Amino acid sequence: MKPNVLERVTRDVPTAQPCVVIHYAEVGLKGENRSMFENQLMRNIKRALADAGIGLVRRFHGRFALVLPRDYDWELLESRLKNVFGVAYFAPAVLTEQAIEPIEAAALALMKQMVFQTFRVSTRRSQKAFPYNSQQVNVRIGAAIQKQSGARVDLSHPQRTCYIEIFDRFAILYAERIAGPRGLPVGVSERAVSLLSAGIDSPVASYTIMKRGVRLIFVHFHSVPFTSDASIRNSGRLVRLLTQYQYDSKLYLVPFLEVQQEIMLKAPTDYRVVLYRRFMLRLAERIARRERARALVTGESIAQVASQTLSNLQVINEVTRLPVLRPLSGNDKEEIVEMARKLGTYDISVEPYEDCCSLFVPRHPVTRARLEVVQEAEARLDVEGLIRDALQRAEVVRFRFPEGGTGPTDGTG
């Protein structure tokens, strides 16, 4: 639906008010915790639209309505709402008083802007005091639209549907649903630390976990000055992109070269990558404790590379007491690449950079690491000293989305 459709409807029906209706799905199934999920979704919607000039967010049972100002930017609104986890769908709509005459007038004005040969009317009436039931509203409004348009009613596969929702003291009408990302509002599922390389997998893993309501702190390991700073720059770009889903982010840039050099000098060649990964989890866990995070997140996929066999993952996990979430463990590379393309991270991830894990990698890395061999190798290393030094030299970069704006105010119906 074009934005000027709402303008024409409100011109024909002066009592109608342009708005955006937002529906959620999983949030509504949370029982006694539902209000907590709704409140977080409300905050996230307000934050996503902080610079969009929306004056009022009204909360009704099972839905939100954004009251639109005269100079709203529909493209901005649509792009932002598509990225708010917890939103099932949203629609440009008109808000009317709860009486059959203004509802009919708004429906006729709305459908007059559409081109269709078949249609249906779909009414949801949660306000039981309204004197017409849903079927009666469908019949009356459908007959009026049919008389105006000459179109045929098709209840199974209509070209256009006029949706009517009757609740509280209002009615909302719309004719188009725009899919949201679904999931849970970021912030309802506590925090986790994501080990973010500049590659393809870990940004997709991060997005997948954020979609379950988890707020992420990002950690990137680099080997500057032995390598260029390309991975640092690319990881920053990835975090900036991902921040549009959680609005505030921290990126820890942790120097890893000294750890790698010590491992190269004092550990078996074929165990280097497993030892790298164990140190990364140790460092990420220390950061997680600092940030009060409850889990670690990686982009590993089972058997994608030598270090990601089940035997190696078991040995790597042994160093942390936090759960390690691997949401891509069952995906193959083609599936992950397709997810990265849809997310928009792929083009950043394939830009040239030198990954710290690619340094000093043996030609034939171990695929079934033995814990006793790893422990013997680490006994020759100053594990705590290396961790302490890396954390002391780590840098923290903060990201914010959007950059400005005050956000809309709360409202209730």
N, C-alpha and C positions, 0 to 999 in steps of 0.2 A: 504494500500500500504506500502510495506517495504521500509525503507530509501534507500537501495541499488538500488532500481528501478530507482530513479532519477540519481544516479551515473552512471548507465548503459546507460540511455538515453543521458546524457551529454557526455559520452564517444563516443557514436555512432554519436551524433550530436554536435560537438565541439562548435558551435555558440549558443547552448541552455544553459540557465543558471538556476540552481535549485533555487526554491523559494517556498514560501507558499502564496497562494492567500487567502484573507480573505474577506468575503462578510458580509454585514449587511442588515437588513430588515427595522425595524421601524425607525432607524436613518435616512434612506433615504426619509422619508415621512414628514419631519419637515419643509418644505417650506423655508421661509426666515431665519429660525434659524438652518438650516441644517449644515452650516459650524461650528457652535458652537458645535453641537453634534459630528460631525466628528473629530474636534480638540480634544475633550475630549476622544473620543474613541482611537485616535492616542496616546495620552498621556498614557492612561491606558494600551494599548498594549505594549508600550515601557517599562512601569513600570513592567508589569507582566514578561517581558523577560529581565529584567535589568541584570541578571546574566547568560544569555544564550548565550552571545557572538554574537548576531545578529548585523551585521554591518550597515545595511541600511533598512529603511522602506520607500517604495515608495507609494505615494498616487495617485490613479487614480480615475476617476469618478465612484463612486459606489463601490469601492473596495480598499483594500490595498494589497501590495505585500511585503513580507519579503524576501530579498535576502539572501540566505543561504551561510555561509562560508564552507570551506572544512570539518571542524571538528565539525559540528553541532550535537546536541544531540536531535534526533527526539522525544524520549519519553518525555523529558523535555518540548520541544516545544508543543507537543500535550497536555500534562497535564495542562500547563499554559493557552493555548488558550481556552481550554474547560471551563475555569472559568472567562473569560472576558465578562462581561455583555455588550450586544450590538452586539456581534458576532453571526450572523445567522448560518454560516458554514464556514469552512476553508478546504483547500486541499493542499497536497504536489503537486507541479506543476513545469513546466518548462516554462521559459520566452524565446521567440524567436523574431527575427526580423519580421516585418510585410510584408511578401511576401509568396506567396502560396507554393513555393518550400521548404523553411525551415519549414513551418508549416506542410506540408505533411511528411517531413523527421522526425520531432519530433513526430508526431502522430504515425507513423509506429514504431519508436523506443520505444515509450511508450507502445503501445498495444502489442508489441512483448514480453513484460515481463509478460503479463496476460494470464490466462487460461480461455477460454470462448467458448461457442458454438453459442451464439447469441450476437449481439451488435447493437449499433446505434451511430451516431455522432450528437452532439447537439452544434450548433454554435450560438453565440451571437455577432453581428457585430454592435457596436456603432460608429465605425469609418467609416462613409459613403463614404469616399474617397477610401476605399479599393475596388479594381475593381471587386471582386466577392461578391455577396450577400450571405446571410446565407445558403440558400438552395443550391446554387452552391457549396459552400464549403462542405456542408454535402455530396453531391453526389460525388464530386471528392475524398475527404478523405475517405468516406465510401467504394468506389470502390477499393481504394488502400489497405485499411485494409482487405477487403474481399478477395482480391487476395493473400495477404500475409498469412492470417490465415485460409482461407477456411471456416470461420464462416458465419452464416446466419444473415442477417439484420432483426431486430425485433424492430419496433418503439414503441411498446406498453409496453412490459415487457422484455427488454434485460437483459442479465446477466452482461453486462459491457457497460458503456457509455463513449465515448471519448468526453469530454467537451472542446470546443474551444471558447475563448473569444478574440475578435479583437477590440482594442480600442487604442486611442492616437497613439503612434508610435510602439506598441508592439502587440504580441499575446501571450496568456497564454493557456497552455494545461494541463489537469489533468483527472484522471479517477476514483477519489474517493472523496466523500464529507463527511466531519466529522462534526457532528452537534455541534454547540456552544450553549450557554445558552439563546441566544436572549435577550430580554429586552432592557434597556437603559444603556448607560455608567454611572458608578458611578461618581457622581460629577455634573451632569447636572440638578439635581432636588433639589439642596440645601441640608440642613442638618436636621437631626432629632435625638432625644435622645431615645434610646431603653432601656426599663426596662428589664434587663436580669437576670433571675434567673439561677440556674444551672440545671433546669429541661428540659423537652422535648419541650415545646411549644414556649418559647420566642426566642430561636435560629432560629427556623424555621420562625417565624414571622419576625425576623431581616433580614434573607436571602431574604424573599419575598419582603420586602420594598427596600432593596438594589438593587434588580433586576429592580426596577423602577427608578434607577439612583440616589437614595438618599444616601448620606454619613452619616453614623451613629456614634454617640458617645454613648458608653454603660455605664449603671449605674447598679451596683449590690449592693443590700442591704443585710447586714449580721448582725448576733447577737453574734459575738465573743466578749468576751470570754465565754458567756453562752453556745455557741455551739462550735464545732471544726471549724477549718478553711477550711474544705473540700469544702464547697460551694465556697469559695474564689478561691481555687486552680482550681476547676472544671470550674468556670466562666472564669478564665484566659485561660484555655485550649480552651474553646469554642470561646472566642474572637480571640485567635491566629488562630484558624481554619477559622473563618469568615473574618479575615483580608486579606486572600488571594484574596478576591473579591473586597476589597477597598484599600489595600496596606498600609494604615496608620490607626491606631485606638487608641482611648483613652478609658480606662476603669476606671470609678469612683467607688471606693469601699467606700460605705457610711455606717457607723455604725448606726444601727437601734434599738439596744437593749433598750436604754433609752426611746425612743418614745414608744416602746411596753410596757415597765414597767409602764409608766405614764398612758397609755390607760387602762391597766389592773386594775390599782388602782382606776381610777376616772370615767370610762365609763361603760355603761351597757354591760354585758357579751356578749350578742348575737350580739352586734354591733362592736365588736373588729375588725373583719376582714375588714369591710367596712371602719373603721377609719384608720386601717393600710394603706389601699390602697389610701385613701385620702392624708395621709401624704407622701406616696411615690410619688404621682403625684405632690404634692407641691414641694418636693425636686427635682424631675426630671425637673420641670419647671424652678426652679432657675438655675439649671445647664444648661438648654437649653438657657436661657437668656444670660448666661455667654459665651456660645459657639455659639451664634447667630443661634441657631437651630429654625426651624419653626413648629415642631410638636413633639409629643410623640408617641412612639410605644410600644404596649404590646402584649403578646401572648394569651390574653384572648379569649375564645370561649363561645358563648352564652349558658348559663345554664350548662356548663361543671361541675362547682362547685357552691356552694351556693352563693358566692360573685359575680358571673357573670350572675345573672339574669338582665333583662333589667331595672328593678326598681333600683337595686343596682348600676348598671353601670351609670345610670342617676345621682344618688346621688354622686357617686365617681367623675364623670366628673365635677361636679359643682365647684370644687376648682381651676380649671385651665381655662385660656382663650385660651390656645393652643389647636389645634385639636388633638384628641387622635386616632391614627390609630390602628385598630385591624384587621389585614389582615386575621386572622384565625377565625373570628367570626362565619363564617358559616360552618366550618369544624368539623367533629367529631374526637374523639380521635384516632381511627384506621387510619384515613386519615393523621392526623398529625404525628403519629408514622411512617407511611410509608414514608412521606416526610423527616422526621429526619433520617431515615435509608439511604435514597438516598443521603442526604446532608453529612452524615458522623458524625453527632452530637449525634446520638442516644446512642452509646456505652458510651460516656462521660456523657450524661445526666442521664443514669440509674445507674451510680456508686453511692454508698451510700453517702449521705450528709444530714445535718440538715438544712432545709430551714427556714429562719427567719419567714416566714408566717405561718409555722406550730407550732410556739410557742404560748402558751396561747390561742389556738383556742378553742372556746366553742363547746360543743357537738351539740348544735342546733343553728347554726348561723342564723341571720335574712336573709330572702330571698326577703323581700319587705321593704327595709329601708325607713324610713320617714325622710325627710330633717330636720324637726324641732327637732326631737330627736337627730340627729347627731350634729346639731348646738348647742343644749343645752349641750351636752356632751363636745364638743370642747371649750365651754365657760369656762369650769372648768380646761382647759389645757393651759399651756403657749406655744401656737402654735409657735409663732415667735422665742421664746427662744430655743425650741427644734429643730427647723429647723436650726437656726443659729449655734447651738452647733454641730449638725450632719455634716453640711457643713464644719465647721472649722476643724473637725477631719477626713474628707474624704481624702482618698489617691487616687492618679492618677497614673495609670500604662499605659505605651505607648507600642504599638506593631507596627512592621514594616515588610512588605513582599515585595520582598524577602530581605534577610539580607544584601546582597551586590550586586555589579555590577553597571556599569555605564549606561547601557541601550543603545539602538541603536540611530542613528541619523535620523533626518528628511530627506525626499527626495521627489521629485516630478517627475512625468513622463513628 
